[in-house]
Amino acid sequence: MVKELTGGTHHAAHRGLKLVVLDMAGTTVADGGLVERAFSAAAQALGVEAGSDRHARQLAYVRETMGESKISVFRHLFGDERSAQRANAAFEEAYGELVGGGLVAPVPGAAEAIARLRDAGRTVVLTTGFARVTQDAILDALGWRDLVPLTLCPADAGGRGRPYPDMVLAAFLRTGAADAVDEVAVVGDTSYDMASSRSVPDCVSSAHRQGRGSSPALLRR
């Protein structure tokens, strides 16, 4: 990720990147499957028993939609707004407790990568599909409050998360770091991250996969 975005390749250097919008969980933050554990707690709060067919179907959907705004996921799963909000609140509470228990960590080299991007003159923004309270809990747990000048969650961009481009555009407008969208790069580990960047013409997207068999970030229009 660092090599491509700090201009370490001829290809990237000619892009004149000024703003880098980085995903958190799965890209810069390792949470070890906490999303699934927090979802199970949320589902149980709404009467969905772990191990049931319904729970299995819902968990499969949660896995398929990693990167999407969590409230949007719960609206799909539970239908009515009241149930979705209850599930989301239970999820955020459970995830926050897990984070508070020390179960998140930076992806190795992530903080150093962000520092190198800053040293190269690029502005970095951290984004998430979680609610603000959860995002803040992660930032506090990692000691990242002062790591970047701006962090964004869906509520900070009008309420719509990925795959909509709203957080990318909010980063562009609020920082004023780039003069045009072709000076903006979006880095994430899910198809929803990539979809949010493809909705912004000429924005650069970078797929970054963690874990066994992972490959370096690949920049593309």
C-alpha positions, 0 to 999 in steps of 0.5 A: 500500500505504501509503495503505490500511494507514496509515489514509489512507482512511476505509475503512481507518481504521475497521478499527483495524489494529494488525498488518500481515503483509507478504510479502517476495519480490514484495511488499517485495523485488524479486528479478528472477526469482531463484526461477526461476533457483534452481529450474533449479539445483535441478532440474539437481541432480536430473537434470532438464535445462534445456530438456527437457519435464520441466523446462518442466512443472516450471517452469510449476508453480513459477510457478503456486505462487509464494508457497507453501512451497518444500519443499511445491513440491518434494514435489509435483514430485519425490514422495519426501521425500529427493528433495524435501529434496535439491532444496530444499537445492540451491534454497536454496544457489543462491538464497543465492548469487544474493542474495549476488551483490547480485541482490535489492533493496527494492521502491521505497518498501517500507522507507519504507512499513514505517516509516510503518506503524510511525510510525502505531502498527502492528506489521509482520511480514515473512513468506516461503515460503523457508527461514530461511537464505534469509530471513536472507540476504535480510534481510542483503543489504538491511540489514533485520535491524532493520527489523521486530520479527519475521520468519517462515518456514514452519519458525517456524510449525510447518512449514506455509507458505502457503496455510495461515494458520499464519504469520499466526496465529504473527505474531498470537500472538507479537507480541501487537500485536492484540487480535483477528484483525480488527485484522490485515492480510495483504499479498502478491502471490500467491493463496497470500498471499490464501488464507492470510489468508482462512483467518483469519476477519475478517482483512483481505487486501490484494493488492499487484501489482508491475510494469507495469500494477500497481494499488494494494493493495486491502483486502477482507474 
